[in-house]
Amino acid sequence: MLEVEDIECRYGSVNVLHKVSLQVKQGEFVTLIGANGAGKSTTLKAISGLLPPISGRITFLGEDITNASPRRILEMGIAHCPEGRKIFPYMTVQENLEIGCYRRTDWKQMADDMDAVFDRFPVLGERRNQAGGTLSGGEQQMLAIGRALMSRPKLVLFDEPSLGLAPNNVQKTFDYIMEINGQGTTVLMVEQNAYAALEMCDRSYLLETGHVTLHGSSEELIQNPHVRHAYLGVEGEDEAA
């Protein structure tokens, strides 16, 4: 479904990604784990067109999207749920959701999809006329997820969905994402909580200083000595070479 081949990305004169390659198959739940600054969010930005690679290739459903605009990438079926939620604080809940489907013209289906978001997140339905910025952090995350779903995506990119949430909202957010994947939407997620990410996903990639250093099934990475020592906090394990 998604193929990322040897991409390199740069901020100014500094290379952040170094020949990063990954694959996401239709229906999968894939995660990117790694330390802060490893290049995880940059990888998602490259896929969604916010930071085009300086080299390499990205294809989605067989089409080259390496230099496609974010608008075109969204139209093809990739939605990006960004780090920090990035809702529009002075717009109402309903207006934020409408922004998620601004490229669509199937009005009846859009109304049905909004009803589906309110069914999934009843608190958003109760507050549909309330400004997004007045919602709690957990409610804003629901709104960001709902906005992404309003585009009817084939693939959703989730960037640090648990960031800044109260502990009681973290598992709820993960449950929502697993439910979305269980209903057939492909997921590629960046998550700082490596153990939670590995518990949820089918496969994972480890990024370190802009390089993919490990990849495999969730179980393979959970059992990897380097991952256990450096990212899962398991003591007494020898670090892999």
N, C-alpha and C positions, 0 to 999 in steps of 0.2 A: 504493500500500500504506500508506504513512505520509505524512500531510500535517500540517505545522506551519505555522500561519498567524498571523503578527503577534503572537507571544507576548512577554509581558514578565514578567520574574521579578525578585524583590527579596530581598535579605538585610537584614532590619531595615528601615531607611528608605532603603537604597541600591539603586537599580535597577541590575541587572547585565545583563539582556537588554532590548533596545529593538526591539520589533516584528520579531523574528526569524522568518523564514519559510524553510522548506526542504521538499523532497519526496524520498522514497525509493521507487522502484518495485520491484516484486517481483523478486527475483533479483539486484538491483544490489549493488554495493560502492561505498558513498558515504563520503567522509571529511570531517571538519571540521578545518581547520588554522587556525593563528593563534598569537599570542604567549601566554605565561602570563597569566592573568587576563582573557583576551578573552571568556570566557563559554562555552567549549566544553563543559567538564564540566557546567556548569549546564544547558546545553541537554539533555544526556543525562538529567540528573536530572529535568528537567521532563517528558520523554517517559516515563520509567519511573515517574512518580508520586511521586518522593521530594521534589520541590519544585514543587508545583502553581503554574502561572502565575497572575498577578494579572489578566491580560487575554489575549485571543487564544484560539486554538482548536487542539486537536490531535486528529486522527482517525486511526484504524488500522483497515484493512479496512472502511472506511465507517462505523465506530462512533466517536462522540465519546468520547474518553478524557481530556479536559482535566482533569476533577476525579475521575477514577477512582482507586481505591486501588492501591498497588503490587501487592497480591495479585491484584486483578482484571486488571491489565495483564499480569502474569506468566501468568495463566490464559489470556489471549487469545493469547499467543504471543510476547511481548517479554521477552527475558532481558537483564540488565544485568551485564556483566563489569566491575567497578569499578576505578578507579585504585588502584594499590597492592595489588591482588589481593583483599584483605580475606577471606582464608580464615579458618577457625576453628582457631587454632594448637594447641589442646589436644584437638581431635577427630581421629580417624584419617582417613586418606585416604578410606576407604570411607564413613565417616560424613559427611565433607564433601560427597561426591558424592550421598549420600542426601538431604542438605538441599536439593540442587538439584531434587529431584523430589518434595518433601514434599506437594505438592498433587495428585499423581497417585495413581490406585488400580489402574492396569493393571500388576499385579505382574510378569507374565511379560515384558511389553515393557520394564519398568524394568530387569529383570535383563539383558535383551538389550542395552539401551542402556549399562548399566555395563560389560558385556563389550566393547562397541564402544569405550568410552573407554579401557579397558585395552589394546585392540588398537592404538588410535591412539597411546597413550602407555604403552608397555610398562613404563617405570620406575614408573609409578603402580600397576600391577598387582603389581609386585615389592614395593612398599611399602604395600600397601593397609591394613595394620594398624599403620602407623607414624603418629605424630602429625604433622599437617600442618605445624606450626611448625618441625619438624626438617628439612624439605626445603630444598633450595637455592632461590635466587630463581627460576631457570628452571623447576624442578620445581613450585614453588608457582604459577607462571603457567600451567603445564599443568593443574594442579588447578583453578584458577579457570576456565579455559576448559572443562574437562570438567564442572564443576559447572553452568555455564551451559547446556551441551548436554543435560544430564540432564532439563531441562524440555521437551525437544523443541521448541525455539523456531522460530518463523517468521522472526523478526528478532532479531539479537544486537547489542547496543550495547557496543562495546569502548572503554574509556576508558584511553588511554595504555598499551597493552599492552607496550610496550618499556621502560617506566619502571623504572629500577633494575636492569636485566638486564645480565649480562656480554655483551660484544660477540658472543661465539660463540652466545649464546642468542637474540639479537635476531632474526636472520634465520630461525631455526627457528620462533620465535613467529609471525612474519609468514607463513611457509610454512603453518603450521597454519591460520591465519585464511583464507588464500587457498584452501586445500583445503576448508574448511568452506563457503565461498562457492561454490566450484566444484561442490559437491554439492547446491546448491540453496538454501542458507540465506542470506537477505538480511542484509547487514552495513552498519551505520553505525558508523564508527570515528573517535574523536578520537585524534590522534597528533601529538606535538611534532616528530617527525622529518618535516618537510614533504615533503622529496624522496622518502623511502621511501613515504609515504602516497600521494603523487601517482602514483608508479610503479605502485602496486598497484590503485588504484581506477578505477571507471568515471567518476565525477563527483566534484567537490569543492566545498565552500563555504569561503570565507575569512571568519572572524570577527575583527573588530577593535573593541575597547572595546564589546562587546555588540551590534554591528551586523553584518549580513551585507553585506560591501562588494564581494565578487566571487563569482561561481559559474560553473561550466562544466565541460567535460570535463577530464580530467586533463591532456591535451595542451595545452588552452587555458591552463590555469593555469600549467603549466610554462613556457610561452612568454611569459606576461604579464610585462612589465618590472618592475612593482612587486613581484610575487611573487618573481621571480628576484633582485632586489636585496635585499628585506627578509627573505625567508624561505629562499632557496636559497643565499645567500652568493655570488651571481654578481656580480662587480665589473664596472664599466664600462657598466652598463645605466642608462638614464634611468628614474627612478621615474615610474610612471603617475600622472596627476592623479587 
